[in-house]
Amino acid sequence: MKSIYNKAIILLLLISAIACKKDAAIDFEQKIRENLASKWVVSNVFYDGDGLPNPINDFLGFSIQFDANHQYQTQNSANYGPFSTLQSGNWSFVGELTDSNYQIKREEDGLIIDVRISENDLILTFNFIDSDKDGHHDSRLESVDGQWTFEFKR
């Protein structure tokens, strides 16, 4: 009888530990979503392709707003490039989450974005390639295929 009682207590402790770990993971993801949820104003833009000697000039006043419900919206995007046709939409986490480095995916086109974040700084880095999901390529997007880095301030 004692053996069954001991096994039942051990089982309850294991279930409690698993439940606590799951709650902690949910709380951690919520913390990360809330840290990202803000309006971010561009402070610098880097592009590794040809034809854009100083891309920040085309993105002056550009901002992106993330919310904790996995949505984003941009304002004042250049009329070309990675945010010209998808000015708002949905995002999701991809892979492992840490406090300051993780990846998100833009749901509308699958673009994977590396995120580095601190209290007042956000850096988004990604390899943009005009996709052929709608049956045609957009030449103003193809001309800016390549590695992009956007630096933002809160």
N, C-alpha and C positions, 0 to 999 in steps of 0.2 A: 504494500500500500504506500509506504514511504517513497518507493522508487517511482511510482506513478505521479505522486505529488511533486517530487523533485523535477521530473521530466516536464510536468505541466508548468511549473514556475520557470524553468529554463526556456520553454517554448514562448511563454508570455514575454520574457525579457528580450528574446530575439525579435519577436514581432514588434515590440516597442522600439527597439533600436533601429530596425528597418524603417518604421514609420517616422521616427525622428530624423533619420538621415534624408528621407524623401522630403519632409517639410523643410529641412535646412537647404536642400537644393532648390526648392521652389522659392524660398525666401531670398537666396542668393541671386537667382535669376531676376526676381522682382527688383532687387537693389540695383542690379546692372541696368535694367530697363528704365528705372527712375533716374539714374545718373545720366543716361543718354537722352532722356526726354527733356528737350530744351530747344530753344531757337539758337542756332549756331551761325555766326556771320563769318564769311570767308576772310582770311587774312593773307593767304598765299596759295598759289596754284603752280604745280610743276607738271610738265608733260614731256615725255621722252621721245616723241615723234618729231617729224619735220613740219615746218610751216608755221609754227607758233613761237616766235622768239620770246615773247613775254605774255604768257596766257593770263596772268592776273589782270591785265588791262581789260580783257573781255569778260571778266567775272567780278568786276567791282560792284559791290552792293548785293552780291549773291548770298543767299542764306538757305539753310535747310532746317526744318523743324521736325524733330522726331517726337512721337508720343509713346506712352507706355503700353498702348494697345497695338503696337507693331505697325503703325502707319507713319508716313513721312510726307512732307510737302516742301517744295522749293519755291523761292521767289527770285526774280531778276536773273534767271539763267541766261547764258549766252544763247544765241539762236543756232548753235551747233553743239556737238559734244554729248557727253554722257547723260546730261539732265535736260536736254532740249526737248525730247519727245516724251519723257516720263517724268513730268514735273510733280507728280504725286503718286502714291501707291502704298504697297505693303512691304514689310520686311520681316525676316525671321532670323533667329540665331542659327549658326552652323557650327558644329563641332564643340570643342571644349570651351567653357567660359572661365575667364579670369577677371580680376578687378579692372585691369587696364588694357588688356589685349584680347581680342576675340574677332570672330568673323560674323558678318551678317549677309543675308542673301536678299537681293531685290527680287521680290516674287514675280513681278511682271515679265522679266526677261532672264532671270536666273543669275544675274551679275553677282559675283562673290566679292565682298568688300572687306578688306582688313581694317580693323578699327583699333586705334590707340587713343586712350582717353585719360585725362587727368581732371582735376577740379574745374579748370577753365579752358582747357585746350582739347581739341578733337582733331585727329588726323585720319582721313579716309584715303586708302590706297587701293587701286584696282587696275586690272588689265581690261580695258574697254575694247571690244570688237563688235562692230555692227553685225547683228545677227540677221539671219534670213527667215525669221519666224513668220513674217507676214507675206512671204513670197517675193520680196524684192529688197535690194539694198538701197539705202539712202546715201547718196554720194557725199552729202555734207557730214554724215556720221562716219562713213568709211575714211574720210580724209583725216579723222582724228582718232583712228584706231591706235592703241598703245597704252602704255603705263601712265596713269594719272595719280597725282597726290594732291589732295585738297586739305589745307590747314585752316581750322576755324577757331574762333574765340566765342566763349559763351557771353 
